[in-house]
Amino acid sequence: MHTQRQLFHRPGSMDSGEVPQHFICPISLQIMKDPVTTITGITYDRASIERWLLVDWNLICPVTKQPLSDDRTLLTPNHTLRRLIQSWCDAADDRCLEIQDLVRGLFVPRLQLRSLHLLTALGCENNESIRRRLVQSGVPQILIKLIASFGVGLDRVEVDLSLNLLFQSLRVPQDDLKPIVDGDDCLSIVDLITQVLAGEDREMKSTATLVAKALMEAASARLLEQLNTEFFRSMLGVIRDRISPQVTKAALQVLLRACARGRNRLKIVEAGGVREVVELELSSPDKRTTEINLGVLRMLCSCAEGRAELVGHAAGIGVVAKRILRVSAAADEEAVRVLAAVCWSSATREVLEEMVSVGAVEKLCLVLQAECSSAVKEKARWLLRLHSAVWKDSPCRPCLRDQTTLIR
């Protein structure tokens, strides 16, 4: 019982997919060893309720707030619940032994494929306890080393199963992943993902992208700094392929996470990142995808090369301006920051006139009147003031002249 409580339950984690709620003591928040029912009808673990009554001298039921007696003979053993808990723990014991046996099979060549199949099936179950157990058994580290050992002649089935199992075992809290993704072998995973994404198998490409997202979310600065242009080119290929909204969003999140390291922004730009993100946004994706798109563009426009690519795209400034006040507050903030980056460092006369013609200046004026955050309004006001000499006499944007008092 003690072992299973450690492996399958953490205090405060009571997902019904892990431990049945009625197995948990309301006081200790742990699986009950000796469940007893009080006169109020609530069941507690005996040790917890006796400590509550006889040591802490609390004579009020913790759940119902009704009076309790300090007579321990009034605590009725709940034998039925105790048998159910024992049966559940026995089943959990069997599952643990099964996982351990399959993990050992990963080291035996003749059992490797079978173990991958069965572990992947376990990982696909909607059960976080099993995924945690896979992590505790070292499955991600084993898979990373296994994938790192794959040669040029990759076996499709083995790669597919390994990536699937790795993806399933990475679907745990990030704190559990950080020790896993900081090793040199993770670069081999990145190389394999790059190879898979260069292929034609859309299902494998989907899994590889989801693995990349999970790895990047927990990646250290060291791993992020070692990503290369070819990796980013393969991610942008996924975005261009439009395999599915989920996969496209995952690829964008990889780019956004990688942008945390300044050098990666130039690599993504060189791989064609600005163009692909703008083209994706022109397809009118869902709200969350637009927010990530604008976030990526904002990061890429922090470098001169990114701003040049956005300005050089026929629809670059226009699609950013169009999203202001049409998607969400988060999108407004990102879009205004993109325009700010362009206006501050790349504001040629031609660019400023294009901002008028595509409606960007009008949108900035409208931001001052809309229910936007004070930070977004201040950024818009700053932009309008910055280039008011160019924009204020524009015959096609009288709204700017109307907003003179707001700009000052």
HUFEN-V56942 format. One line per field, one symbol per residue. burial: # if it has 24 or more other C-alpha atoms within 12 Angstrom, else .. A space follows every 10 residues. Layout:
burial = ???
This chain:
burial = ...##.###. ...#...##. .######.## #########. .######### .##.....#. ##.....#.. ....####.. ##..##.##. .##.##..## ###..#.... .######### ####...### ########## ########.. .....#.### ########## ##...###.# ###.###### ########.. ..######## ########## ..##.##### ########## ###.#.#### ########## ########## ########## ##..#..### ########## ########## #.#.###### #######.## ########## ####.##... ######.### ########.. .#...##### #####.##.# ##....#.## #.#...#.
